[in-house]
Amino acid sequence: MGQTAMQKILAAHAGKASVEPGEFIMAKADLAMANDVTAPIAIKALERAGITKLWNKDRIAIVLSHFVPAKDILSAAQAAVARTFCQKQDISLFFDEGRGGVEHSLLPELGLVVPGDVVIGADSHSCTYGALGLFSTGVGSTDVAAVMATGEIWLKVPETMKFNYGGKPGPWVTGKDLILYTIGQITFDGALYRNMEFTGPALKHLSMEARLTITNMAIEAGGKSGFIEADEVTEAYLKGRAKRPYTIYKSDPDASYVARYDWDISGMEPQVAQPNLPDKVAGVSQVKGAKINSAFLGSCTNGRIEDLRIAAQLLKGRKVAKGIRFMVIPATQTIYRQALKEGLIEIFMEAEAIVSAATCGPCLGGHMGVLGPGEVCISSSNRNFPGRMGHRDSQVYLANPAVVTASAITGTISHPEDILGKKATPVAG
């Protein structure tokens, strides 16, 4: 019986010829990551254990991303703990405010995660990196502390589900729509502790950024990891940015999958996840006209430059609807600079959107756009549980950047065709 690419990656990192689903292994990690929320807990765990020497100061990334710029004294103290630790341990991959951004956009952007890797992150959306053809997963802070100390992690090899997308996505259908549709079909726990392998001819039409959006949301179906086999799109993305040599793993034709889904996405319309679960998915036409109070474009799902370009295309010469707040947050400093260079920030400001420095803030109800009681937001982020973006009685719709922006312009959930007409197509990423 053949092996999936994921089995091959985990076997290689466990020093074995092969591994089977359900098997417990010790795997060597290539990178460990934590942020300003999770790193201080990991640091305390290391201190309690009396560990002063880390596994590898150049393979541990600490990214201040969630509550920065500091929103209050507690968040400032959290960041200070991480700064002091990184200075003391001489961590080379420390990304302070102004140096980095949202971790799951930043690490691929800098070429710090490459095909064939095992990446362990103390954040649930660490599954994002699997779009580059590697194994990555989110763990607790004490688990990542163990990786920081030893460079290894224990894992139960996950079963793999295969999702094959046929056809060609329509002009306003993105990676976000494919993953929302998928979660809608299998439900929020449909991939519990499983690896989600995404494949098929439709992916050839998606950019690397769009693929990162797909694997980012594997956790919203309970997935242990998401995976897309590295191909020419991956290699083009890595060219000039990969910081290490890499290995491309491919699934054998006779590899075994616990489940397989085949969908033709031709004719699919943009998808929207309704409050209060990411699997409560409908086509945009079914929820058009629903009133909103705010819109958010950003996060590790959709704060990349191609997302901002599409938003600017829709906003140019127009205004955000009266009474609506539209928060736009480029995911990294590099993306922000590129948006400035291309004039996108000017378009957002002219449209009366609010533009912020890179932060995860609104996505988790931290700061920069928290929702009040009864307020409704349409968001490009990845999670819409009750209270996720603010008050427990607020509501969040999830959608792609074009639908979010079109809705900000009209004040109700809208299709981008409502703004630009049926003949328009998105600007190239």
Secondary structure as GFF3:
##gff-version 3
##sequence-region A 1 429
A	DSSP	alpha_helix	5	14	.	.	.	ID=ss1
A	DSSP	beta_strand	24	28	.	.	.	ID=ss2
A	DSSP	beta_strand	31	35	.	.	.	ID=ss3
A	DSSP	alpha_helix	39	48	.	.	.	ID=ss4
A	DSSP	beta_strand	60	63	.	.	.	ID=ss5
A	DSSP	alpha_helix	73	89	.	.	.	ID=ss6
A	DSSP	beta_strand	93	95	.	.	.	ID=ss7
A	DSSP	alpha_helix	103	109	.	.	.	ID=ss8
A	DSSP	beta_strand	118	121	.	.	.	ID=ss9
A	DSSP	three_ten_helix	124	132	.	.	.	ID=ss10
A	DSSP	beta_strand	135	138	.	.	.	ID=ss11
A	DSSP	alpha_helix	141	150	.	.	.	ID=ss12
A	DSSP	beta_strand	152	156	.	.	.	ID=ss13
A	DSSP	beta_strand	159	166	.	.	.	ID=ss14
A	DSSP	alpha_helix	175	186	.	.	.	ID=ss15
A	DSSP	beta_strand	194	199	.	.	.	ID=ss16
A	DSSP	three_ten_helix	201	205	.	.	.	ID=ss17
A	DSSP	alpha_helix	208	216	.	.	.	ID=ss18
A	DSSP	three_ten_helix	217	221	.	.	.	ID=ss19
A	DSSP	beta_strand	225	228	.	.	.	ID=ss20
A	DSSP	alpha_helix	232	238	.	.	.	ID=ss21
A	DSSP	beta_strand	259	264	.	.	.	ID=ss22
A	DSSP	beta_strand	271	273	.	.	.	ID=ss23
A	DSSP	beta_strand	281	283	.	.	.	ID=ss24
A	DSSP	alpha_helix	284	287	.	.	.	ID=ss25
A	DSSP	beta_strand	294	297	.	.	.	ID=ss26
A	DSSP	alpha_helix	299	302	.	.	.	ID=ss27
A	DSSP	alpha_helix	305	315	.	.	.	ID=ss28
A	DSSP	beta_strand	325	328	.	.	.	ID=ss29
A	DSSP	alpha_helix	333	341	.	.	.	ID=ss30
A	DSSP	alpha_helix	344	350	.	.	.	ID=ss31
A	DSSP	beta_strand	354	355	.	.	.	ID=ss32
A	DSSP	three_ten_helix	361	364	.	.	.	ID=ss33
A	DSSP	beta_strand	376	379	.	.	.	ID=ss34
A	DSSP	beta_strand	395	398	.	.	.	ID=ss35
A	DSSP	alpha_helix	401	410	.	.	.	ID=ss36
A	DSSP	alpha_helix	417	420	.	.	.	ID=ss37
###
